[in-house]
Amino acid sequence: MIDNNSYSSTPRAWFTVSILLMAYVLSFIDLQVLNLLEAPIRVGLGISDTQVSLLMGLPLAIFYTIAGIPLGRVTDYVFQDDMAIRYSIFWIASVITIGAVVLLRMGIKPYREARETLAAWGERQEQTA
């Protein structure tokens, strides 16, 4: 016999499904951005269409294959209650780290404009005083 009290309420279950759906849609959009930027990436790196397809298709498939099974096992046995929150925080931290690395590689310090704006505001305050 199934105990109905052990399951979440229907609104909470649908809320969880909607959050997971939004995460899936965002990951799909993320993959589509790579497809939209394929031509500039190919020209910028000077690589052929075959090399672009190897960069975009094979590594992603390998990552999903290799990482999916252990992450699924960890989710099943370690932390079931808050797995979506933990994975989302990990994903956000990864995206922020990759963005900072790309900016530093291009020689652009993150938030340089904000610091320059604050410095200019401070100089203007000193001049008016």
Secondary structure, DSSP 8 states (H G I E B T S, - for coil): ---GGGS--HHHHHHHHHHHHHHHHHHHHHHHHHHHTHHHHHHHHT--HHHHHHHHTHHHHHHHHHHHHHHHHHHHHT--TTHHHHHHHHHHHHHHHHHHHHHHHTT--TTHHHHHHHHHHHHHHHHH-
